[in-house]
Amino acid sequence: MKAYISEKNRQSWNDYAEAYARHHHSAGMLSRILEDPVRAFHREVWALMRQYVPSMAGRSVCVPSSGDNLAVFAFALLGAQVTSCDISENQLAHAQAAAERMGISARIRFVCTNTMTLSGLPDRTFDFVYTSNGVHVWIDDLAAMYRSVYRIMRPGAYYLMYDVRPFQRPFDQDARIIKPYDRTGPYEDVYNINFAWRVQDILNAMLDAGLRLSHIAELFAEKDYEAPYWAPSESLVAGATFSRDAVDRMYDWRQNPMAALPNWLCLAAQKP
C-alpha cells in the first residue's frame, strides 16, 4: 500500500508540474524572491528561523518535499548550500530551470527522493532542515519521515516545519464541518492520496525520532493580494486574480469565519 501511495502521488505531481511551475516560477514570482529572499517566508517564521540560525551564509540546508522550491531559492540567495529533495522528478526539473534563470543553480543540489527515506542523503550532514507548507498531507508514515530528518541532521542542528494548522482540516471554506478531527485518512481521489494528520501525530513523530522541541507557534495568514491564503490553489495556478475588496473580505473573520482561527502551525526542534 505504501508503495502504491507514493507512486500515485509521484505521478500526479509529475503530471501537474508544468502548470504548477508556470505560476510559481513566473517572472513576477521569481522577481519577488530575487529582490527580497525573505519574502519566501511568513514573517514570523523568518523571525523564528533567525533566532536559531542567525545567518544562512555557508550553512548546509536541506528542504525535503521542496515543491515549488521558493524556500530553496531563498536559502541559496541568502548564501546557503541547499539540497532540494522531492519525489517528483518533473517538479525538480522545473525548479532547476528556474534556478538557472536566477543564476543560483551552483548553490543548489536537486535530489529525487522520498521524504520518508531521504535515500541518497548522507547521515549527520545538514545544519538546518526546513519543510514548508503542504508537505505533511503527502506523508503516509510520519515516523519514517522524522527518523530520516533526524538521520541527516548534524548534532545541534535545527529543524523547522511550517504547515497548515491541522485544526483547519475538519472544515471547508464556509466553516462547515466535513470530517472529524481524528479521521486522518488516507483520502484518495482520481489524482492522488493524502492525509489529515493531527498536531499530536506530527509532534509525537518528531519527539519519538529524537528531536527536542524548542518552540511552537500558531500563525495567522499574512494578507497577500496576489496569492491570498483563502483562494483555492487550483484557481491561483490557473491564473485567477482577486480584487482588493474580495481579499479584504477573505481575511475579515466577521465575513469569513475561518479567518478567526490560526492558519499555520510552526514547530522548531533541535537534534541534541
Secondary structure, DSSP 8 states (H G I E B T S, - for coil): -HHHHHHHHHHHHHHHHHHHHHHHTSHHHHHHHHH-GGGGS-HHHHHHHHHH-S--TT-EEEESS-TT-HHHHHHHHTT-EEEEEES-HHHHHHHHHHHHHHT-GGGEEEEE--TTT-TT--SS-EEEEEE-TT-GGG-S-HHHHHHHHHHHEEEEEEEEEEEE-GGGTTB-TTS-B-S-TT----EE-SS-EE----HHHHHHHHHHHT-EEEEEEEE-----SSS-TTS-HHHHHTT----HHHHHHHT-TTT-GGGGS--EEEEEEE--
